[in-house]
Amino acid sequence: MEQRYGMTPAVLHWLLALFVFALYGLGWYMVNIPKGTPPVAYFYNLHKSIGIVAAIPIGLLIWWRTTHVPPPLPGTLSEWEARAAHINHVLFYVCLVLLVASGFIESNFTKYGIKFFGHPLPVLGWDDRTLYRIFNRFHVYLSHFFVVLIAIHVGAALKHLLFNRDQVFQRMIPGRSQL
């Protein structure tokens, strides 16, 4: 049985990693821009636009994951490591979906709405500071939790690459494969 992921899930994984990196960079930068200055709207809408685009590879990766059997983990992993990896991946998908959804929803409860790369999208809600704040806090706190999951994921990948040398890291490098 093939031990590596195929080109489709590998490319989606790394594309999504780039989106997440960009979204976090923008998110941390934009919240420190003084309110009421011109760059605020630009960076917030850029963050929202990239988040909406990121929903595409998220959906494709979830579709792939539900329609394909991933390659088996090497037998060198302990039961707790395999279980932890599974839980981390499930939480990744949950966080990705909820981060996009909560960001989209919160934006629809402000008078600003969403300008998708400069083009206003229809506002699906109304200006409601309470609902905005609820979804915004959820979005922010979930993003902090997701950073912890990312750190665990990257740390485990580096452990497998540098110490275990068991080919777990290489499973997600795009290359020739059956999947």
N, C-alpha and C positions, 0 to 999 in steps of 0.2 A: 504494500500500500504506500502511496505517495506520502512523504514526510513534510513536504512544503506546501504552502498556500500557492495557488495559481496567480496569474497576472492580475485578474480582476480584483480579488479581495486585497492583494498586496498594494496595488495602485490606489484603490479606494482608501485603504488604511493610511498610506503616506500622504495622500491628498487631504484627507480629513485631519491628519496631524498638522499639516501646514495651515489649514483653516483655523484650527483651534489655537495654534501659536499666534496667528494674526489677530484673532478675536480677543485673546487675552492681552496681547500687547496694546491693541486699540482700547480695550476696556480699561486697563490700568492707566493708560495715558489720558483718556478723555475725561475721566472723573476728576482729574486734577487741573483741568482747564478752567479758568475763572468763568463762572456763570455770566451770561449776558454778553460774552465776546463772540465775534463771528466764527472762530474755529469750533466752538461748541457744537453747533448744528451740523457742520461738515463732518466732524469725527463721529458724532452719535449716529448720523445717518449712514456713514460708511460702515460702522460696526453693525448696524441693523441690516444693511444690504448684504454684507458678507455672511451674516448669520442666516439670512434667507437662502442664499446660494448654497451654504453648507448643508442645508436640509436635503439637498439632492444626493450627495454622496452618503449622507446618513441613511436616507431611505433605501438607496441601492445596497449599502452594506447590510442593512437589516434584512432586505429581501434576499441577498445572497446567503446570509447566515441561516435563514429559515428554509431555504431550498437546497442547500448543499451540506454535506457532512464534512466538517473540517478534518484536516489530517490529524492522526492520533498524536498525543504527546509522547515523548520518549519514555520508555520504561524506567529510566533513571530518576524520574520525578517521584517524590514521595506522594502519598495520598493527600496530605494536607496541602502540598504545593499545587497539585492538580485542582483540588477543590477551591483553593484561594484564587487561582487563575480564572476558574470558571465564574466565581462570584464577582471578581473584579471586572470581567468582561460584561457580564449581565448589567452590573451597575454602570459601566461605561455607556451602554446603549440607553439605559433609562435616563441617565444624566443628559446625554446628547439630545434626546427627544424633548425632555422637559426644559432644557435650557433654551432651545429654539422656540418652543411653544410659549414659555413664560415671557421671553423677551418680546415675541410678537404680540402676545396679549397685552402686556404692560404698555406697549407703544400705542395700542388702540384705545387706551384710556387716558390719553393726553390730548391737548389741543394741537400738538405738533404732528401726531401720526407718524407715518413712515414715508420717507422719500427714497424709493428704491433707485439707487445711483442717480439721484436728482429728479426722478419722476414720482410725483405723489401717488401713493396707493389709496384706494378707498378706505376711509376710517370705518372700522367695524364696531366701534364702541362710542363712547361719549367722554367728555372731559370729566373724569371722576378721580380726584386725588386719592381717595381711600382705596379704590380698586387698583389704581396705578401703584400705590405704595405696597399693597399686599403682593402683587405679582413682581414688583421690582425687588422687594426684600427676598422673596423666594428665589428669584433669578440670581441675585448677588450671593446669597448663602449657599445655594446649590453650586455656584461656580467655585466657591472656596472648597467645598467637599470634592468637587471634580478635580481640583488641583492636587488634593491628597491622593486620589485614585491614579492620576497621571504619574505622580512621584513614585508610587508603589509599582506601577506598570514599567516605567523607565528603569527604576532600580532593579526590578526582577530581570528585565531584559539584559541589562548590563551585567548582572550576576551570571546569567547563563552564557553571555558572550565571553566575559573575561575570566571567570573562575571555573564554572562547570564545563564550559566548552562542549556542550551537549547538542549543539545545532538548533536549540530552541529559538534563538535570536534570528538565525538564518532562514527560518521557516517563513518569515514575512518579508524577505528581500525579493523583489520582483525578479523572476527568472523563468526558465522553462519548467513547466509542471503540467500535470493532468487536470488540475482543478481550475 
